[in-house]
Amino acid sequence: MKWETTTQSNIGLEFGFLNNSLNITADYFIKNTEDLLLFQTLAPDVGITNRGQWNNVGEMENKGFEFDINYQSDRTKDFNFNIGLNFAIIDNKLLSLGEGIDFIETDPAVLHSVNFDQSTSRTAVGQPIASFYGHVVDGIFQTDADAASSIQPNAQAGDFIFKDLNGDGVIDAEDRTFIGSPHADITYGINLSAVYKAFDFTLFFQGSQGNDIYDLSRYYNDFFNLANYNKHGRILNAWTPQNTNTDLARVSLNDLNNNIRPSSYYVQDGSYFRLKTFQVGYSFPESIAQKIKASRFRVYFEAYNLFTITNYDGLDPEIGLQSYTSDDRNLDIGVDRGIYPSSQTFTFGININF
């Protein structure tokens, strides 16, 4: 076993305009990682206590654009400002997993999915790593007659309709497909700052566009047969004969259709736009600072996570990679199992330079 090997090629351009008040940087890169470390399960007849071992297998490619633009106004004036914008477009693809391996899946136990014994993420050759994988929901049966005439033998009115993707007339594990990606098409940040005489202002926005979130909290909160968990208010809009215009299956303690299985029902758009940081400060005149033997005396107010614009209805769209100690959870990306949201905090501070 050895360290992973990364090689990267870049082509970049840098421009400066208006006496370098306006600066633009554009960069295209291709980054290849070989000898990927993968934890592989060992057969029981090996006769050792460890359930697996790390091996060097596989190759992954990341390529894309990074763009940065920054404008700084004349700093000699009472009012001056800075505007910075950066964004990145990255395409991730798994090129190889070693001989005889086409894909790996997240262990179902990671997601506590004992009811369906299927993983929700699959890392497959030719696809982005940790892509979401499951059945495609194609509506809800509105009558028992529709359900009885379908290829889902245990379905009834109010149950999910799952697509028969391979056309064999049976809904099973072979009808699963890629249903979303946790990787954003674009990530971006906006920095705004300004100074007016003794006052200074700073704003920092960040966001992503095009990434999906697998909202596993719906597994616990939206299906009544998991009776040990509190329920979300969404189940008040579950299907009933009087409430058919909904995307949530019927409430039941006897889910013979297995509505709870991994599917597109859990996948949501994770795009968001967030004001991450806001700060305003005031620097006292030098004459006042000298009274306390200081060269600078500044007070400021700072706020974090003031607002977030998103269509995601979970607690927080900023999910990313979950961190665990278990060996097979290192591909658990973009899965929300009720993650604690980013705190909104307010701070008042004093800066004194001696």
NUVEX-264109 format. One record per residue (C-alpha): chain; x negated, y negated, z; residue in one letter; residue number from 1. Coordinates in steps of 0.1 Angstrom, whole numbers, plus 5000, padded with zeros to 4 digits. Layout:
<pts>
  unit    c1    c2    c3  code  pos
     A     X     Y     Z     a  NUM
...
</pts>
This chain:
<pts>
  unit    c1    c2    c3  code  pos
     A  5000  5000  5000     m    1
     A  4988  4965  4992     k    2
     A  5000  4929  4992     w    3
     A  5024  4918  4965     e    4
     A  5008  4900  4935     t    5
     A  5021  4868  4921     t    6
     A  5011  4850  4889     t    7
     A  5025  4817  4878     q    8
     A  5023  4796  4847     s    9
     A  5034  4760  4846     n   10
     A  5038  4733  4819     i   11
     A  5043  4698  4834     g   12
     A  5047  4662  4823     l   13
     A  5043  4631  4844     e   14
     A  5054  4597  4834     f   15
     A  5050  4563  4850     g   16
     A  5069  4531  4839     f   17
     A  5073  4495  4850     l   18
     A  5039  4494  4866     n   19
     A  5045  4528  4882     n   20
     A  5077  4516  4899     s   21
     A  5095  4544  4881     l   22
     A  5079  4579  4881     n   23
     A  5092  4610  4865     i   24
     A  5079  4645  4868     t   25
     A  5092  4675  4848     a   26
     A  5079  4710  4852     d   27
     A  5087  4744  4836     y   28
     A  5074  4775  4853     f   29
     A  5074  4813  4850     i   30
     A  5066  4832  4882     k   31
     A  5061  4870  4881     n   32
     A  5058  4890  4913     t   33
     A  5044  4926  4909     e   34
     A  5040  4954  4934     d   35
     A  5071  4944  4953     l   36
     A  5073  4959  4987     l   37
     A  5103  4982  4991     l   38
     A  5114  5003  5021     f   39
     A  5122  5038  5008     q   40
     A  5141  5064  5027     t   41
     A  5124  5097  5033     l   42
     A  5141  5131  5030     a   43
     A  5150  5148  5064     p   44
     A  5128  5178  5056     d   45
     A  5096  5156  5058     v   46
     A  5098  5162  5096     g   47
     A  5087  5128  5109     i   48
     A  5105  5104  5132     t   49
     A  5103  5074  5108     n   50
     A  5133  5073  5084     r   51
     A  5112  5058  5056     g   52
     A  5081  5040  5045     q   53
     A  5071  5009  5026     w   54
     A  5058  5013  4991     n   55
     A  5047  4990  4963     n   56
     A  5073  4993  4935     v   57
     A  5089  4969  4911     g   58
     A  5085  4936  4894     e   59
     A  5105  4903  4896     m   60
     A  5106  4872  4875     e   61
     A  5116  4836  4884     n   62
     A  5116  4810  4858     k   63
     A  5131  4775  4854     g   64
     A  5128  4738  4855     f   65
     A  5120  4714  4883     e   66
     A  5127  4677  4878     f   67
     A  5119  4647  4900     d   68
     A  5126  4610  4895     i   69
     A  5117  4582  4919     n   70
     A  5121  4545  4917     y   71
     A  5106  4520  4941     q   72
     A  5115  4483  4940     s   73
     A  5092  4454  4947     d   74
     A  5081  4458  4984     r   75
     A  5070  4422  4988     t   76
     A  5106  4410  4988     k   77
     A  5129  4408  5019     d   78
     A  5152  4435  5003     f   79
     A  5136  4465  4987     n   80
     A  5148  4500  4981     f   81
     A  5137  4535  4969     n   82
     A  5158  4560  4950     i   83
     A  5147  4596  4946     g   84
     A  5163  4625  4928     l   85
     A  5151  4661  4924     n   86
     A  5168  4692  4911     f   87
     A  5158  4727  4901     a   88
     A  5172  4752  4877     i   89
     A  5159  4787  4885     i   90
     A  5167  4820  4868     d   91
     A  5160  4851  4889     n   92
     A  5158  4886  4874     k   93
     A  5145  4920  4886     l   94
     A  5124  4935  4859     l   95
     A  5115  4969  4875     s   96
     A  5120  4990  4906     l   97
     A  5095  5017  4898     g   98
     A  5098  5049  4879     e   99
     A  5132  5066  4882     g  100
     A  5149  5038  4902     i  101
     A  5175  5016  4885     d  102
     A  5189  4999  4916     f  103
     A  5190  4997  4954     i  104
     A  5220  4988  4975     e  105
     A  5224  4972  5009     t  106
     A  5231  4998  5035     d  107
     A  5269  4998  5043     p  108
     A  5260  4999  5080     a  109
     A  5245  4964  5076     v  110
     A  5280  4951  5068     l  111
     A  5298  4973  5094     h  112
     A  5317  4987  5064     s  113
     A  5326  5021  5079     v  114
     A  5361  5019  5065     n  115
     A  5349  5020  5029     f  116
     A  5313  5033  5031     d  117
     A  5302  5011  5002     q  118
     A  5276  4983  4999     s  119
     A  5286  4948  4989     t  120
     A  5252  4939  4972     s  121
     A  5232  4956  4945     r  122
     A  5197  4948  4934     t  123
     A  5195  4962  4899     a  124
     A  5170  4960  4870     v  125
     A  5181  4932  4846     g  126
     A  5202  4914  4872     q  127
     A  5195  4888  4899     p  128
     A  5184  4903  4932     i  129
     A  5211  4909  4958     a  130
     A  5240  4904  4934     s  131
     A  5274  4911  4948     f  132
     A  5289  4944  4937     y  133
     A  5324  4957  4940     g  134
     A  5359  4961  4925     h  135
     A  5377  4935  4905     v  136
     A  5411  4924  4919     v  137
     A  5436  4919  4891     d  138
     A  5466  4906  4911     g  139
     A  5491  4922  4935     i  140
     A  5518  4948  4929     f  141
     A  5551  4930  4932     q  142
     A  5574  4960  4933     t  143
     A  5571  4996  4945     d  144
     A  5581  5007  4910     a  145
     A  5551  4989  4895     d  146
     A  5528  5005  4921     a  147
     A  5543  5040  4915     a  148
     A  5537  5038  4878     s  149
     A  5501  5027  4882     s  150
     A  5469  5048  4884     i  151
     A  5466  5039  4922     q  152
     A  5485  5068  4938     p  153
     A  5487  5054  4973     n  154
     A  5497  5018  4963     a  155
     A  5529  5001  4971     q  156
     A  5543  4966  4967     a  157
     A  5520  4940  4982     g  158
     A  5488  4960  4975     d  159
     A  5459  4948  4954     f  160
     A  5457  4959  4918     i  161
     A  5421  4970  4910     f  162
     A  5408  4970  4874     k  163
     A  5400  5004  4858     d  164
     A  5368  4991  4842     l  165
     A  5356  5024  4827     n  166
     A  5391  5033  4814     g  167
     A  5391  5068  4828     d  168
     A  5425  5064  4845     g  169
     A  5411  5066  4880     v  170
     A  5402  5039  4904     i  171
     A  5370  5050  4921     d  172
     A  5334  5039  4928     a  173
     A  5326  5040  4891     e  174
     A  5349  5010  4885     d  175
     A  5327  4987  4905     r  176
     A  5307  4960  4888     t  177
     A  5287  4928  4895     f  178
     A  5312  4902  4909     i  179
     A  5290  4873  4918     g  180
     A  5255  4860  4925     s  181
     A  5242  4843  4956     p  182
     A  5217  4823  4935     h  183
     A  5226  4787  4926     a  184
     A  5224  4775  4890     d  185
     A  5212  4742  4903     i  186
     A  5199  4730  4936     t  187
     A  5193  4693  4942     y  188
     A  5185  4665  4966     g  189
     A  5190  4627  4967     i  190
     A  5169  4604  4988     n  191
     A  5180  4568  4993     l  192
     A  5162  4543  5014     s  193
     A  5162  4505  5018     a  194
     A  5147  4478  5039     v  195
     A  5162  4443  5045     y  196
     A  5140  4422  5067     k  197
     A  5138  4440  5100     a  198
     A  5165  4466  5092     f  199
     A  5158  4499  5075     d  200
     A  5182  4526  5061     f  201
     A  5178  4562  5050     t  202
     A  5202  4586  5034     l  203
     A  5195  4622  5023     f  204
     A  5220  4643  5004     f  205
     A  5215  4679  4993     q  206
     A  5236  4705  4975     g  207
     A  5239  4734  4952     s  208
     A  5260  4743  4922     q  209
     A  5270  4777  4908     g  210
     A  5262  4800  4936     n  211
     A  5287  4825  4951     d  212
     A  5293  4835  4987     i  213
     A  5305  4869  4998     y  214
     A  5329  4859  5027     d  215
     A  5326  4890  5048     l  216
     A  5345  4872  5076     s  217
     A  5376  4879  5055     r  218
     A  5370  4916  5061     y  219
     A  5376  4910  5099     y  220
     A  5401  4882  5097     n  221
     A  5424  4890  5069     d  222
     A  5433  4926  5072     f  223
     A  5455  4937  5101     f  224
     A  5444  4973  5103     n  225
     A  5412  4960  5119     l  226
     A  5432  4953  5150     a  227
     A  5402  4946  5173     n  228
     A  5395  4912  5158     y  229
     A  5412  4879  5159     n  230
     A  5430  4869  5127     k  231
     A  5427  4839  5105     h  232
     A  5458  4817  5099     g  233
     A  5456  4829  5062     r  234
     A  5475  4861  5071     i  235
     A  5506  4840  5076     l  236
     A  5505  4836  5038     n  237
     A  5501  4874  5032     a  238
     A  5523  4890  5006     w  239
     A  5559  4898  5016     t  240
     A  5590  4903  4994     p  241
     A  5599  4867  5002     q  242
     A  5563  4853  4997     n  243
     A  5549  4867  4964     t  244
     A  5529  4837  4952     n  245
     A  5498  4846  4972     t  246
     A  5464  4862  4967     d  247
     A  5463  4881  5000     l  248
     A  5476  4916  5002     a  249
     A  5504  4927  5026     r  250
     A  5499  4930  5063     v  251
     A  5497  4966  5073     s  252
     A  5483  4990  5099     l  253
     A  5483  5018  5072     n  254
     A  5461  5006  5043     d  255
     A  5463  5037  5021     l  256
     A  5454  5017  4990     n  257
     A  5422  5006  5007     n  258
     A  5428  4969  5000     n  259
     A  5399  4962  5023     i  260
     A  5372  4977  5000     r  261
     A  5344  4955  4986     p  262
     A  5360  4934  4958     s  263
     A  5362  4901  4941     s  264
     A  5387  4890  4968     y  265
     A  5358  4882  4991     y  266
     A  5337  4862  4966     v  267
     A  5341  4825  4966     q  268
     A  5324  4795  4950     d  269
     A  5296  4784  4974     g  270
     A  5288  4751  4957     s  271
     A  5285  4721  4980     y  272
     A  5274  4685  4984     f  273
     A  5263  4674  5019     r  274
     A  5251  4642  5036     l  275
     A  5223  4659  5055     k  276
     A  5207  4628  5072     t  277
     A  5217  4592  5078     f  278
     A  5195  4568  5097     q  279
     A  5195  4531  5104     v  280
     A  5168  4513  5123     g  281
     A  5158  4478  5135     y  282
     A  5122  4467  5142     s  283
     A  5118  4439  5167     f  284
     A  5096  4410  5159     p  285
     A  5059  4414  5167     e  286
     A  5061  4388  5194     s  287
     A  5086  4410  5214     i  288
     A  5065  4442  5208     a  289
     A  5034  4425  5222     q  290
     A  5052  4418  5255     k  291
     A  5050  4455  5261     i  292
     A  5015  4458  5247     k  293
     A  5028  4475  5215     a  294
     A  5021  4469  5179     s  295
     A  5056  4480  5169     r  296
     A  5089  4484  5187     f  297
     A  5118  4500  5168     r  298
     A  5152  4514  5177     v  299
     A  5172  4536  5155     y  300
     A  5204  4556  5152     f  301
     A  5204  4589  5133     e  302
     A  5232  4614  5123     a  303
     A  5230  4649  5108     y  304
     A  5255  4667  5086     n  305
     A  5280  4638  5085     l  306
     A  5302  4654  5058     f  307
     A  5303  4683  5033     t  308
     A  5322  4685  5001     i  309
     A  5329  4721  4990     t  310
     A  5357  4744  4979     n  311
     A  5344  4772  5002     y  312
     A  5370  4778  5030     d  313
     A  5345  4795  5054     g  314
     A  5327  4777  5082     l  315
     A  5296  4766  5063     d  316
     A  5286  4770  5026     p  317
     A  5249  4768  5034     e  318
     A  5243  4806  5039     i  319
     A  5211  4816  5023     g  320
     A  5191  4847  5034     l  321
     A  5201  4863  5067     q  322
     A  5171  4873  5089     s  323
     A  5171  4907  5106     y  324
     A  5145  4931  5118     t  325
     A  5160  4961  5101     s  326
     A  5140  4972  5070     d  327
     A  5169  4975  5046     d  328
     A  5185  4941  5054     r  329
     A  5159  4919  5036     n  330
     A  5182  4915  5006     l  331
     A  5212  4903  5026     d  332
     A  5216  4869  5007     i  333
     A  5247  4848  5006     g  334
     A  5268  4870  5028     v  335
     A  5289  4851  5054     d  336
     A  5299  4873  5084     r  337
     A  5310  4843  5104     g  338
     A  5276  4825  5106     i  339
     A  5275  4796  5131     y  340
     A  5279  4764  5111     p  341
     A  5253  4736  5109     s  342
     A  5258  4713  5139     s  343
     A  5268  4677  5135     q  344
     A  5245  4657  5157     t  345
     A  5240  4620  5166     f  346
     A  5208  4607  5180     t  347
     A  5197  4573  5194     f  348
     A  5159  4568  5196     g  349
     A  5131  4544  5203     i  350
     A  5097  4542  5184     n  351
     A  5069  4524  5202     i  352
     A  5034  4522  5186     n  353
     A  5005  4512  5208     f  354
</pts>
